[in-house]
Amino acid sequence: MAEIRDDKAQYVVPFILSLLAEHQKACSTSSNPPPFFIGLNGVQGAGKTVLVDILKTTLSSPPHNLSVVVFSLDDLYLTHADQVALAQSHPDNPLLQHRGQPSTHDIPLALSVFASLKQNNPTKIPQYNKAAFSGQGDRVPESDWEEVNTDPSHPVRVVLFEGWCVGFRPLAQEVLESKHAAAVAALENSTAGNPYKGRLGHNTLESITTINEALKKYDEITTQLDAFIHIDALDPQYVYRWRLEQEAGLRAARGSGMTDEQVKHFVDGYYPAYELYTDTLRQGVFKGIKDDWQNKQLRLVVGEDRKVREVVKI
């Protein structure tokens, strides 16, 4: 597997520190100032985890010495029982037969955790075990969750909330239908010389409408973010190679993992969402839901080597 060397933090850290200073100034007279919430989105394999680790280390080390919590959307998946029930209630929707898509996260749980962190209360951070039930996954018992804010003298000051679809915004139905129709037409007109590489056209309008409707609830999380980092790709198709590299590394490290065909099938399930919601991320995740939405998002465009090609402040 190709080693992911980070060249993103040099742009992200100054951006975050500037907004964090503004946040601290705005809350300077509050007796119970809330932490600073950072959302981070990146296609699978783009280096999101490496960047999050660097941000946490930087912010929690001198001269900042801030208490930082990393909180993943993956830790909010439904329990195994609820995921099975969801799949059974939508037998014709392939996007809901496994965890991953909007619909498969526990949004009330997310909102309760956010609310507790905002009040600086002792808060248990959910955890998810992806290996449970032979890889189908299940939520870790609450008794094993990490608890933060247990020391009132050192409350959490920064929350890093990351995930593959963090910040995805629901589309108007007519926009959704237009994108789907264009994808279906591209699939129908696909030729050997001009193949259709997407996955949106392989799914029914009903299937993606279900996902889009569920995504409306995720806006309740997005509105609570104070800053946003988007690791974008020049070509979303890079995700297939990146995920293959990751899985090859896992196979080498532990002697087991998905085959190349299984990896392709795995990414296929996520790819329609990239086709639908990436444009809105590029335009501004806070646009339309925050009055002061500008200059709070940083978009890092990376090439196939994961190196930054362009930095855009939105």
C-alpha positions in Angstrom: 0.0 0.0 0.0 1.3 3.5 -0.9 2.1 5.5 2.3 -0.1 8.5 2.8 2.2 11.5 3.4 0.2 14.5 4.6 0.6 17.8 2.9 -2.8 19.1 3.9 -2.2 20.2 7.5 0.0 23.1 6.4 -3.2 24.7 4.9 -5.8 23.4 7.4 -4.1 24.3 10.7 -3.8 28.1 10.1 -7.4 28.1 8.8 -8.7 26.4 11.9 -6.6 28.4 14.3 -8.0 31.7 12.8 -11.6 30.6 13.1 -11.0 29.1 16.6 -9.6 32.5 17.7 -12.8 34.2 16.4 -14.9 31.6 18.3 -13.0 32.1 21.5 -13.3 35.9 21.2 -17.1 35.7 20.6 -17.5 33.4 23.6 -15.2 35.3 25.9 -18.0 36.7 28.1 -19.8 33.4 28.4 -19.7 31.5 31.7 -20.1 28.2 29.8 -18.6 28.6 26.3 -19.3 25.8 23.9 -16.4 23.9 22.2 -15.5 24.6 18.6 -17.0 22.0 16.2 -15.1 21.1 13.0 -16.6 18.9 10.3 -14.3 17.0 8.0 -15.3 15.2 4.8 -13.1 13.3 2.4 -13.6 10.5 0.0 -12.4 7.1 1.3 -8.6 6.8 1.1 -7.8 10.4 0.5 -5.9 10.8 3.7 -8.7 12.0 6.0 -7.7 9.9 9.0 -4.1 11.0 8.8 -5.2 14.7 8.7 -7.5 14.2 11.7 -4.7 12.6 13.7 -2.4 15.6 12.9 -5.0 18.1 13.8 -5.7 16.4 17.1 -2.0 16.2 18.0 -1.4 19.8 17.0 -4.3 21.3 18.8 -3.7 19.3 22.0 0.0 20.1 22.1 1.8 23.3 23.2 1.3 26.1 22.7 -2.5 25.4 22.3 -2.9 22.6 24.9 -6.6 22.2 24.0 -8.7 19.2 25.0 -9.7 17.7 21.7 -12.3 14.9 20.9 -12.4 13.0 17.6 -15.9 11.8 16.9 -16.7 9.8 13.7 -19.9 9.4 11.8 -19.0 5.7 11.6 -19.5 5.5 15.4 -23.2 6.5 14.9 -24.3 3.5 12.8 -27.5 1.9 13.8 -27.3 -1.2 16.0 -27.0 -4.5 14.1 -30.6 -5.3 15.0 -31.9 -1.9 13.7 -29.7 -2.2 10.5 -31.2 -5.6 9.8 -34.7 -4.3 10.3 -34.0 -1.3 8.0 -32.7 -3.6 5.2 -35.7 -5.9 5.6 -38.1 -2.9 5.4 -36.5 -1.9 2.1 -35.8 -5.2 0.3 -35.6 -3.6 -3.1 -33.1 -0.9 -2.2 -29.5 -2.2 -2.5 -28.2 1.0 -0.9 -29.8 0.0 2.4 -28.8 -3.6 2.6 -25.6 -2.7 4.6 -24.4 0.1 6.7 -23.0 3.3 5.1 -25.6 5.4 3.5 -27.7 8.2 5.1 -30.5 6.3 6.8 -28.1 3.9 8.5 -26.9 6.4 11.2 -28.6 7.1 14.6 -29.3 10.9 14.2 -31.1 11.3 17.6 -28.0 9.8 19.2 -25.7 12.2 17.3 -27.8 15.2 18.3 -27.8 14.1 22.0 -24.0 13.8 22.0 -23.6 17.2 20.3 -26.0 18.8 22.8 -24.2 17.3 25.7 -20.8 18.4 24.4 -22.1 22.0 23.8 -23.1 22.2 27.4 -19.7 20.9 28.5 -21.4 18.1 30.4 -19.8 14.7 31.0 -20.4 12.9 27.7 -20.0 9.4 26.5 -18.8 9.1 22.9 -20.4 6.2 21.0 -18.2 3.5 19.5 -18.9 1.0 16.8 -17.3 -2.4 16.1 -17.2 -3.0 12.4 -15.9 -6.6 12.9 -19.0 -7.8 14.9 -21.4 -10.2 13.2 -18.8 -11.3 10.7 -18.2 -7.8 9.4 -21.8 -6.6 9.4 -20.9 -4.6 12.5 -22.7 -3.5 15.7 -22.6 -0.8 18.3 -20.2 -1.2 21.2 -22.1 -1.5 24.6 -22.5 2.0 26.1 -20.6 0.8 29.2 -17.5 0.6 27.0 -17.8 4.1 25.5 -15.1 6.7 26.3 -16.4 9.5 28.6 -15.1 13.0 28.2 -15.6 16.2 30.1 -15.1 14.4 33.4 -12.7 17.1 34.6 -14.6 20.5 34.8 -11.3 22.3 34.9 -10.3 20.9 31.5 -13.4 20.8 29.3 -13.4 19.7 25.6 -12.6 22.8 23.5 -12.5 21.3 20.1 -14.6 18.5 18.5 -13.4 17.0 15.3 -16.4 15.3 13.6 -15.3 13.3 10.5 -17.0 11.0 8.0 -17.4 10.1 4.4 -20.7 11.9 4.1 -20.4 14.5 6.8 -21.8 17.8 5.3 -23.7 16.1 2.5 -26.8 18.3 1.9 -30.2 16.9 0.6 -31.2 18.0 -2.9 -34.4 19.4 -4.1 -36.5 16.6 -5.7 -36.3 18.2 -9.2 -32.5 18.4 -8.9 -32.3 14.8 -7.7 -34.5 13.7 -10.6 -32.5 15.6 -13.2 -29.2 14.1 -11.9 -30.6 10.6 -12.0 -32.1 11.1 -15.5 -28.7 12.3 -16.8 -27.0 9.3 -15.2 -29.5 6.8 -16.7 -29.1 8.4 -20.1 -25.3 8.2 -19.8 -25.6 4.5 -18.9 -27.9 3.8 -21.8 -25.6 5.6 -24.2 -22.4 3.9 -22.8 -20.0 2.4 -25.4 -16.7 0.7 -25.2 -15.0 3.9 -26.3 -17.1 6.1 -24.0 -18.1 3.9 -21.0 -20.3 5.1 -18.2 -18.2 4.8 -15.0 -20.7 6.0 -12.5 -23.1 4.0 -10.3 -26.0 6.4 -10.0 -27.6 5.2 -13.2 -27.7 1.7 -11.9 -30.0 2.6 -9.1 -33.7 3.4 -9.2 -35.0 6.9 -8.6 -37.0 5.4 -5.7 -33.8 4.1 -4.0 -31.9 7.3 -4.1 -35.0 9.3 -3.1 -35.1 7.3 0.1 -31.5 8.2 0.8 -32.1 11.9 -0.1 -35.1 12.1 2.2 -33.1 10.6 5.1 -30.3 13.2 4.5 -32.7 16.0 5.5 -32.3 15.0 9.1 -28.5 15.3 8.8 -28.8 19.1 8.3 -29.5 19.3 12.0 -25.9 18.1 12.6 -24.4 20.3 9.8 -25.9 23.5 11.2 -24.0 22.9 14.5 -20.5 22.9 12.8 -18.4 26.0 13.2 -15.9 25.1 10.4 -15.6 22.6 7.6 -12.8 20.9 5.8 -13.5 19.1 2.5 -10.8 16.9 0.9 -12.0 16.7 -2.7 -10.6 14.7 -5.5 -9.8 15.9 -9.0 -11.6 12.7 -10.1 -13.9 10.8 -7.7 -12.9 7.6 -9.5 -9.6 7.7 -7.6 -11.6 6.2 -4.7 -11.5 2.8 -6.3 -7.7 2.7 -6.5 -7.3 4.2 -3.1 -9.6 1.7 -1.5 -7.8 -1.2 -3.3 -4.5 0.0 -1.9 -6.0 0.2 1.6 -7.3 -3.3 1.5 -4.1 -4.7 0.1 -2.3 -3.1 3.1 -4.8 -4.7 5.4 -4.4 -8.1 3.8 -0.6 -7.8 4.2 -0.9 -6.7 7.8 -3.4 -9.3 9.1 -3.5 -11.9 6.4 -7.2 -11.4 5.5 -9.3 -8.8 3.8 -11.6 -8.2 0.8 -10.7 -9.4 -2.6 -10.4 -6.8 -5.4 -13.8 -7.6 -6.7 -15.3 -7.3 -3.2 -13.6 -3.9 -2.8 -15.2 -2.7 -6.1 -18.6 -3.9 -5.0 -18.1 -2.1 -1.7 -17.2 1.2 -3.3 -20.0 0.8 -5.8 -22.5 1.1 -2.9 -21.1 4.5 -1.9 -20.4 6.0 -5.3 -23.9 7.2 -6.2 -23.7 9.6 -3.2 -20.5 11.1 -4.5 -22.2 11.7 -7.8 -25.2 13.3 -6.1 -23.8 15.5 -3.4 -20.2 16.5 -4.2 -21.3 19.6 -6.2 -23.1 21.0 -3.2 -20.1 20.5 -1.0 -18.0 22.4 -3.5 -20.5 25.3 -3.5 -20.4 25.6 0.3 -21.7 23.2 2.9 -23.2 26.0 5.0 -24.9 27.9 2.2 -28.6 28.2 2.9 -28.5 27.0 6.5 -26.2 29.7 8.1 -26.5 33.4 7.6 -22.8 33.9 8.1 -21.8 30.9 6.0 -18.9 32.3 4.0 -15.2 31.8 4.9 -15.8 28.9 7.2 -15.0 26.1 4.7 -11.6 25.0 3.2 -11.6 22.8 0.2 -8.4 20.9 -0.6 -8.4 19.4 -4.1 -6.0 16.4 -4.4 -4.7 14.4 -7.3 -4.4 10.7 -7.7 -1.2 10.8 -5.5 -3.3 12.4 -2.8 -1.2 15.6 -3.0 -2.9 18.9 -2.8 -3.4 20.6 -6.2 -5.6 23.5 -5.2 -6.8 25.2 -2.0 -10.1 27.0 -2.0 -11.6 29.0 0.8 -15.4 29.1 0.6 
